[in-house]
Amino acid sequence: MCSYPTSTCKNLYNIQRNLANKFGILFVDNVALFNKLPNIREYFSCDDEHPNEKGYKFLAENIYNCILENKLIK
């Protein structure tokens, strides 16, 4: 399970985290990842909610790396 890269809907984010924790599901916290970026606006379109091409690439790489790190695929 993974979060959307923005936390505009904190309820959904918290529900996802809690469900992942409750059921022992891997949770990819994209909110935390994107919040660490010093230049976060470079990764989003003009509405600051939807990623742009650079943002989606960063998001996909994070999910892929999580899959590899947790040995979900070879």
N, C-alpha and C positions, 0 to 999 in steps of 0.2 A: 504494500500500500504506500502511496506517496502523496505528499501534500502539494498543492498548487504553489508556485513560487512566491505568491503574495499572500499576506494574511488579512486581506480585506474582509474575509468572513471568518472571524476568530472562532465562532461556534463550530463550523465545519472542521477547521483545523484541530480544535480540541477534541472533537468527537473522533476524528480519524486517529489521533495519537492514542486516545484512551482505548479505542477498539483494538488497535494493533497491540497495545500493551496487554489488554485483557485476554486476547486470544493467541498471544505469542506470535504475532505476524510481524514480519520485517517492515519497518516504517522508514521510508526515505524522506527525511525532513528537508524539503527544498526551501521552505521559508527560512530556516536557519542558515542554509548555504547562501542564499541570495542576500540575506541581511548582512553577511560578512563582507560583501563586495564593497570596496571603497567608491566605486563608480556605478552603483546599481542602475541608475537611469539609462546607462548605455545598453542595458539588456532588455529594455521595455519599449513598447511603442509609445506613441504620444499620449495615450490615456493612462500610462503608468500602471496598468493592471495586466495587460496582455504582453507576453514576451515578444520581442522581435526575432529576427533570424539568429542573431548572436545569443539571445536569451534561450531560445529553444534548443540550440546546439549545446549550450552549457547545461541545460536541464537534462537533455538526453544523455550526455556524457556522465552526469552524476548518477542517473538511474542505472546506466550500463556498468559503471564502476562498482556500484553497490551490488549488482547481480554477480559480478566477477568476484568481489571480495567475500561474498557469502557463499561462493561456490555453487550457485544455483544453475550455472551452465559451465561447460568447459571451454 
